[in-house]
Amino acid sequence: MKYRQKLIFLSSLAAVLALVYVLTLVFDPQRSGRRSDLYTWLDSRLRDSVDRIDLMGSSAVRNQDSDEENRVTLLRRNGRWLVLRAGLEYPARQARIDELLNLLSQRDSYPRRSSSNYGLFGLSETQASRITLGGGAGLPLLDLLIGNAGGGGLYLRKANGGEVRSGGGDLITYIDGDAGFWYNLRLFPESEDGGIAPDSVQRLTLVPPGPASGETAGPVVITREQNNWRIDAGDRSLDPGALEKSRVDSYISGILNMTGDDFVPAPSFSEDVRISLELGDGRVLAVSLGPPEEDSGRRQALVLGSPGGAGPYGYALGPWALDRIFREPEFFKK
């Protein structure tokens, strides 16, 4: 009997202690505060509905009509993001936009700081930076004001909302960037997400500048032979056994990932310097290059056949990019 009574007593004591522990966790003000700090600005279920992003730096807010450098609009068309600038649409960096949307839709620590005195936090409508996410017609999915730095990050609140929170310091990276920050300057933008793989290239033809430019005249043709390559250039021919395959692979990959220094108005030139890539799906991608600029050595490039690159604009290619394009066949020898 004594043993049974002792067992009942100890079991009851353990149950009481467990209950006290649970109640302590439930009513702990610090834990309750930490739970209330967890917050997300954009419902993750709405993330894929976003088809427009407007970003305004604080300078643009103060000068609504005159400051366009700190105003950026991003649009999603046919599943791809574009930068709207001066009435033209340029390819945007898909990965960078994904990073921003992830940041806004992920649950993170954003402690509450205030529900008034917005000006003290740089969160009045006339001074705050702003990110607005649209999804079709109607009200924005998110209209976020970004104020001063403080509280372990930035002060934030939703437009027309009363709650000031802090956190999300990484957002300043996206607000302070100009349109160039969002540009995808790859000549073949779809290669950013693997849309064009080096293995899909079956033939590359390079027509370099003539001898007057200090380069070899005549086309250089790199053709895939099963899992290797052959190079033909005039009376010279290098079979797969003479070539360093990894060097050719790296060269092809470099062409696909080639980037410009900037976008330029659609160029018009007659010099017949070009690169063409024939893909396994039957597509042909071509890049025409204009003459070098006297002061900078840059060339303007026009891309044809690339869904992400075709548009009323061209690219400015720096000399460093051109040096990587024009390779003598001997460069690829073992």
Solvent accessible surface area in square Angstrom, and as a share of the most:
residue,aa,sasa,rsa
1,M,169,0.75
2,K,173,0.73
3,Y,166,0.63
4,R,157,0.57
5,Q,111,0.49
6,K,126,0.53
7,L,95,0.47
8,I,101,0.51
9,F,129,0.54
10,L,93,0.46
11,S,62,0.40
12,S,57,0.37
13,L,77,0.38
14,A,61,0.47
15,A,63,0.49
16,V,83,0.47
17,L,105,0.52
18,A,55,0.42
19,L,106,0.53
20,V,80,0.46
21,Y,137,0.52
22,V,77,0.44
23,L,82,0.41
24,T,78,0.45
25,L,61,0.30
26,V,78,0.45
27,F,150,0.63
28,D,38,0.20
29,P,108,0.68
30,Q,130,0.58
31,R,95,0.35
32,S,49,0.32
33,G,30,0.29
34,R,133,0.49
35,R,123,0.45
36,S,39,0.25
37,D,33,0.17
38,L,78,0.39
39,Y,51,0.19
40,T,38,0.22
41,W,9,0.03
42,L,1,0.01
43,D,50,0.26
44,S,73,0.47
45,R,204,0.75
46,L,67,0.33
47,R,52,0.19
48,D,103,0.53
49,S,55,0.35
50,V,1,0.01
51,D,47,0.24
52,R,99,0.36
53,I,0,0.00
54,D,34,0.18
55,L,5,0.02
56,M,29,0.13
57,G,4,0.04
58,S,38,0.24
59,S,32,0.20
60,A,0,0.00
61,V,11,0.06
62,R,149,0.55
63,N,64,0.33
64,Q,99,0.44
65,D,151,0.78
66,S,93,0.60
67,D,27,0.14
68,E,99,0.44
69,E,108,0.48
70,N,44,0.23
71,R,79,0.29
72,V,5,0.03
73,T,22,0.13
74,L,0,0.00
75,L,17,0.09
76,R,84,0.31
77,R,119,0.43
78,N,159,0.82
79,G,59,0.57
80,R,64,0.23
81,W,14,0.05
82,L,36,0.18
83,V,0,0.00
84,L,57,0.28
85,R,40,0.14
86,A,93,0.72
87,G,67,0.64
88,L,63,0.31
89,E,55,0.24
90,Y,25,0.10
91,P,6,0.04
92,A,0,0.00
93,R,91,0.33
94,Q,23,0.10
95,A,53,0.41
96,R,50,0.18
97,I,0,0.00
98,D,58,0.30
99,E,89,0.40
100,L,0,0.00
101,L,5,0.03
102,N,58,0.30
103,L,37,0.18
104,L,1,0.00
105,S,12,0.08
106,Q,105,0.47
107,R,154,0.56
108,D,76,0.40
109,S,56,0.36
110,Y,4,0.01
111,P,29,0.18
112,R,132,0.48
113,R,114,0.42
114,S,31,0.20
115,S,83,0.53
116,S,57,0.37
117,N,95,0.49
118,Y,57,0.22
119,G,44,0.43
120,L,138,0.69
121,F,31,0.13
122,G,4,0.04
123,L,0,0.00
124,S,32,0.21
125,E,73,0.33
126,T,103,0.60
127,Q,67,0.30
128,A,1,0.01
129,S,11,0.07
130,R,51,0.19
131,I,0,0.00
132,T,27,0.16
133,L,0,0.00
134,G,16,0.15
135,G,24,0.24
136,G,56,0.54
137,A,109,0.85
138,G,70,0.67
139,L,162,0.81
140,P,62,0.39
141,L,49,0.24
142,L,6,0.03
143,D,33,0.17
144,L,0,0.00
145,L,1,0.00
146,I,5,0.03
147,G,15,0.15
148,N,73,0.38
149,A,83,0.64
150,G,23,0.22
151,G,35,0.33
152,G,86,0.83
153,G,17,0.16
154,L,10,0.05
155,Y,37,0.14
156,L,0,0.00
157,R,12,0.04
158,K,77,0.32
159,A,13,0.10
160,N,151,0.78
161,G,26,0.25
162,G,37,0.36
163,E,61,0.27
164,V,0,0.00
165,R,14,0.05
166,S,0,0.00
167,G,8,0.08
168,G,17,0.17
169,G,34,0.33
170,D,92,0.48
171,L,1,0.00
172,I,75,0.38
173,T,71,0.41
174,Y,20,0.08
175,I,4,0.02
176,D,97,0.50
177,G,14,0.14
178,D,70,0.36
179,A,4,0.03
180,G,39,0.37
181,F,46,0.19
182,W,0,0.00
183,Y,28,0.11
184,N,5,0.03
185,L,36,0.18
186,R,59,0.21
187,L,0,0.00
188,F,0,0.00
189,P,1,0.01
190,E,16,0.07
191,S,12,0.08
192,E,41,0.19
193,D,90,0.47
194,G,52,0.50
195,G,46,0.45
196,I,7,0.03
197,A,46,0.36
198,P,51,0.32
199,D,113,0.59
200,S,36,0.23
201,V,0,0.00
202,Q,68,0.30
203,R,88,0.32
204,L,0,0.00
205,T,27,0.16
206,L,4,0.02
207,V,26,0.15
208,P,14,0.09
209,P,3,0.02
210,G,33,0.32
211,P,98,0.62
212,A,113,0.88
213,S,61,0.39
214,G,67,0.65
215,E,60,0.27
216,T,55,0.32
217,A,55,0.43
218,G,35,0.33
219,P,67,0.42
220,V,9,0.05
221,V,35,0.20
222,I,2,0.01
223,T,28,0.16
224,R,45,0.16
225,E,64,0.29
226,Q,177,0.79
227,N,112,0.57
228,N,43,0.22
229,W,2,0.01
230,R,71,0.26
231,I,1,0.00
232,D,55,0.28
233,A,8,0.06
234,G,78,0.75
235,D,143,0.74
236,R,81,0.29
237,S,65,0.42
238,L,25,0.13
239,D,66,0.34
240,P,30,0.19
241,G,56,0.54
242,A,34,0.26
243,L,1,0.01
244,E,66,0.30
245,K,59,0.25
246,S,73,0.47
247,R,103,0.37
248,V,0,0.00
249,D,45,0.23
250,S,75,0.48
251,Y,20,0.08
252,I,1,0.00
253,S,35,0.22
254,G,16,0.15
255,I,4,0.02
256,L,1,0.01
257,N,60,0.31
258,M,12,0.05
259,T,47,0.27
260,G,7,0.07
261,D,62,0.32
262,D,65,0.34
263,F,19,0.08
264,V,23,0.13
265,P,111,0.70
266,A,56,0.44
267,P,16,0.10
268,S,113,0.73
269,F,57,0.24
270,S,114,0.74
271,E,58,0.26
272,D,92,0.48
273,V,3,0.02
274,R,92,0.34
275,I,0,0.00
276,S,21,0.13
277,L,0,0.00
278,E,56,0.25
279,L,9,0.05
280,G,54,0.52
281,D,98,0.51
282,G,63,0.60
283,R,79,0.29
284,V,82,0.47
285,L,0,0.00
286,A,23,0.18
287,V,1,0.00
288,S,32,0.21
289,L,0,0.00
290,G,1,0.01
291,P,73,0.46
292,P,67,0.42
293,E,57,0.26
294,E,185,0.83
295,D,136,0.70
296,S,49,0.32
297,G,25,0.25
298,R,70,0.26
299,R,13,0.05
300,Q,59,0.26
301,A,0,0.00
302,L,43,0.21
303,V,5,0.03
304,L,97,0.48
305,G,44,0.42
306,S,1,0.00
307,P,101,0.64
308,G,14,0.13
309,G,3,0.03
310,A,58,0.45
311,G,34,0.32
312,P,81,0.51
313,Y,7,0.03
314,G,0,0.00
315,Y,1,0.00
316,A,1,0.01
317,L,0,0.00
318,G,1,0.01
319,P,60,0.38
320,W,125,0.44
321,A,1,0.01
322,L,14,0.07
323,D,96,0.50
324,R,120,0.44
325,I,1,0.00
326,F,30,0.13
327,R,82,0.30
328,E,73,0.33
329,P,2,0.01
330,E,83,0.37
331,F,73,0.30
332,F,2,0.01
333,K,88,0.37
334,K,163,0.69
